[in-house]
Amino acid sequence: MGRKRQYASAAERLRAFRARTVDGGTKPVVAAPAVLPAAPRRKSSRPARLVAIENEVRALLEEYQDWRARLPDSLQDSGLANKLDEAIDRLTEVAETLADIDLPRGFGRD
């Protein structure tokens, strides 16, 4: 003893469902997202992040050194050249400081 079939086929049942939901039925039609959201990424390890920072500082240092080397002769003794020299000196210090950091390995592996 079962329920009496309301629809003759699955296609007819689906057609009736779509008609109900699209025409303002009780159940709204919710479109599936086209692309699933990306899973949250885990942070890199601390040593890897420190290496990335050091690499970024060194890349920035190279850019400033290149900028200083390409200054025209008329700007070699200007305030801009002095500021570039100061920035290069400080970035060099930062890069050396980052390179000298001896990180603990953690979990008893020191």
C-alpha positions in Angstrom: 0.0 0.0 0.0 1.7 3.1 -1.2 0.9 6.6 -2.2 -0.8 7.2 -5.4 1.4 8.6 -8.1 0.8 12.3 -8.7 3.0 12.5 -11.8 3.5 10.0 -14.5 7.2 10.5 -14.8 10.2 12.2 -13.2 10.3 14.7 -16.1 6.7 15.7 -15.4 7.4 16.0 -11.7 10.4 18.2 -12.4 8.4 20.4 -14.8 5.8 20.9 -12.1 8.4 21.8 -9.5 10.0 24.4 -11.8 6.6 25.9 -12.5 5.8 26.2 -8.8 9.1 27.7 -7.8 9.6 30.1 -10.7 6.0 31.4 -10.6 6.2 32.5 -7.0 5.7 29.2 -5.2 6.6 28.7 -1.6 10.1 27.5 -2.3 12.3 30.1 -4.1 14.7 29.1 -6.8 18.3 29.4 -5.7 20.9 29.5 -8.4 24.0 27.5 -7.7 27.2 29.5 -7.6 29.0 29.4 -10.9 32.4 29.0 -9.1 32.8 27.6 -5.7 34.5 29.9 -3.3 38.1 29.2 -2.7 39.0 27.4 0.5 40.9 29.6 3.0 44.6 29.3 2.5 46.8 28.3 5.3 49.5 30.7 6.3 53.0 29.9 5.3 55.4 28.9 8.0 57.2 31.6 9.9 60.6 30.9 8.4 59.1 30.9 4.9 57.4 34.2 5.6 60.6 35.7 6.9 62.5 34.5 3.8 59.7 36.1 1.6 60.1 39.4 3.5 63.9 39.3 3.1 63.5 38.6 -0.7 61.0 41.5 -1.0 63.4 43.9 0.8 66.3 42.8 -1.4 64.2 43.3 -4.5 63.2 46.7 -3.3 66.9 47.5 -2.5 67.8 46.5 -6.1 65.1 48.8 -7.5 66.4 51.7 -5.5 70.0 51.0 -6.4 69.0 50.9 -10.1 67.1 54.1 -9.7 70.1 55.8 -8.1 72.4 54.5 -10.9 70.1 55.8 -13.6 69.9 59.4 -12.2 71.1 62.0 -14.7 74.3 63.9 -14.0 72.3 67.0 -13.2 70.6 65.2 -10.2 73.7 63.4 -8.8 74.1 66.0 -6.0 70.5 66.8 -5.4 68.2 66.1 -2.5 66.7 63.2 -4.4 70.1 61.5 -4.7 70.7 62.0 -1.0 67.3 60.5 -0.1 68.0 57.6 -2.4 71.4 57.0 -0.8 69.8 57.1 2.7 67.0 54.7 1.6 69.6 52.3 0.1 71.7 52.4 3.3 68.6 51.6 5.5 67.3 48.9 3.2 70.8 47.3 3.2 70.8 47.3 7.0 67.3 45.8 7.1 68.2 43.1 4.6 71.4 42.2 6.6 69.4 42.1 9.9 66.8 39.8 8.4 69.5 37.6 7.0 71.2 37.3 10.4 68.1 36.2 12.3 68.5 32.6 13.5 65.0 31.2 14.0 64.2 28.3 16.3 63.1 25.2 14.5 60.5 24.4 17.1 59.0 21.2 18.5 62.3 20.2 20.1 64.3 20.2 16.9 66.7 23.0 17.9 
